[in-house]
Every structure is written in C-alpha cells, then in structure tokens.
Amino acid sequence: MAKRVFVLLIGDADGKPVDLYQTLQEKDARAQGRAAGYEVEVVWATSFDQYGAVRKRLASSSADAVVAEPASIATAGLILKNLQGKTGIVLLNAWDPSFEPASSA
C-alpha cells in the first residue's frame, strides 16, 4: 500500500488556489509524490479554515505525512498540536520557538 501524503495549501472559500504559486505547489507535490510512489492529496483552505481542514481530513482517514502552508504562526501551532501522535512527518513552512515541545514528541 502506498504511503499517503496530505498537502494543505492556502486557498479561497471555494477550495481553489488563490494564485499561480499555489497551483505550482500542487503540481510539484503531485509530481514529486508520484515519482516517489506516494499517494498525494492536495486541499486548499482559507486561513480561517486550515485547522478545520486538517481535523476533518484526519478524522476521515490517516496520512503518513502532512505538508502545510499555514497562514499564521497561531494556525501552524494548532495544526502541529493536532497532528502530534497522529502522523509520522509534518512539514510546515513556518517556525516558532513555541513549536519545540510538539516537534520533539
């Protein structure tokens, strides 16, 4: 069974990318995942719905890894705390010293 990677990107209220950068991120995630033999799911969520999107996704099925583009440090912290112990690898494009306890668990 292929490893599953969940990719969360900033999107609009309709679940679509907000600009070309997110579209390129999606294409690259899918291409790299395919090359590595991973199943990749890409979801777009507004900054206010990112935490909910992660919770909803992991409630329906698990992921071996999560890659997220959090809209803020607060959102990144919520996502990281929610994922703790539920998935193997979490990659965020943000960092804050307050993440240290969750990152070492």
ABEGO torsion letter per residue (X at the ends): XBBBBBBBBBBBAAGBBABAAAAAAAAAAAAAAAAAGBBBBBBBBBAAAAAAAAAAAAAABBBABBBBBBABAAAAAAAAAAABGABABBBBABBBAAAAAAAAX
